[in-house]
Amino acid sequence: MYDIKRIEYYVKHPEEIRISKKWMLQRLDCTPAGRLNCEGFCCYNKDHVMYSEEEFDTLPDFFKIHTKDRVVKNKDGICELIDLCLKHPEYKPLACKLIPLTIDKNGILRIQYGAICGGCPNFKKGDKPVYVTMKEDIIHIFGQEFYDRLVEELI
């Protein structure tokens, strides 16, 4: 299960996130067109994901019925929310909004191992590094100031 407390902590303290050139300069086509090609690989092969208390309180009931104790139900390795999240991305758990990125236990923003181990059809595709194709999502989650620092450290 994803450590939601860790992710929440770094969302509130993005200045403490460590940045790895190795990970952020990888080509991964996470543009909207690229995501249509991925067919939800990360959603189909997902460990259980938990909503934070804050996120859970804002969920509509039609999302809550697919959770138990804030943990998203998973049936045969497939997230039960996959169809709902495609229609209502604003209700995706924070850990899922970060996909294909994650923050590891050392505080490093990186690509999830599952995406690079042959599972993601978009890995090493596209003409831009992941930090560029994920720009809007990174800014939405961590803020412009963090993104500016990210770019500065990578250049």
Secondary structure as GFF3:
##gff-version 3
##sequence-region A 1 155
A	DSSP	alpha_helix	4	12	.	.	.	ID=ss1
A	DSSP	three_ten_helix	14	16	.	.	.	ID=ss2
A	DSSP	beta_strand	18	19	.	.	.	ID=ss3
A	DSSP	alpha_helix	21	24	.	.	.	ID=ss4
A	DSSP	alpha_helix	32	38	.	.	.	ID=ss5
A	DSSP	alpha_helix	41	44	.	.	.	ID=ss6
A	DSSP	alpha_helix	53	58	.	.	.	ID=ss7
A	DSSP	alpha_helix	61	64	.	.	.	ID=ss8
A	DSSP	beta_strand	67	68	.	.	.	ID=ss9
A	DSSP	beta_strand	71	72	.	.	.	ID=ss10
A	DSSP	beta_strand	74	75	.	.	.	ID=ss11
A	DSSP	beta_strand	78	79	.	.	.	ID=ss12
A	DSSP	alpha_helix	82	87	.	.	.	ID=ss13
A	DSSP	three_ten_helix	89	91	.	.	.	ID=ss14
A	DSSP	alpha_helix	94	97	.	.	.	ID=ss15
A	DSSP	beta_strand	101	103	.	.	.	ID=ss16
A	DSSP	beta_strand	108	111	.	.	.	ID=ss17
A	DSSP	alpha_helix	113	114	.	.	.	ID=ss18
A	DSSP	pi_helix	115	119	.	.	.	ID=ss19
A	DSSP	alpha_helix	130	133	.	.	.	ID=ss20
A	DSSP	alpha_helix	135	142	.	.	.	ID=ss21
A	DSSP	alpha_helix	144	154	.	.	.	ID=ss22
###
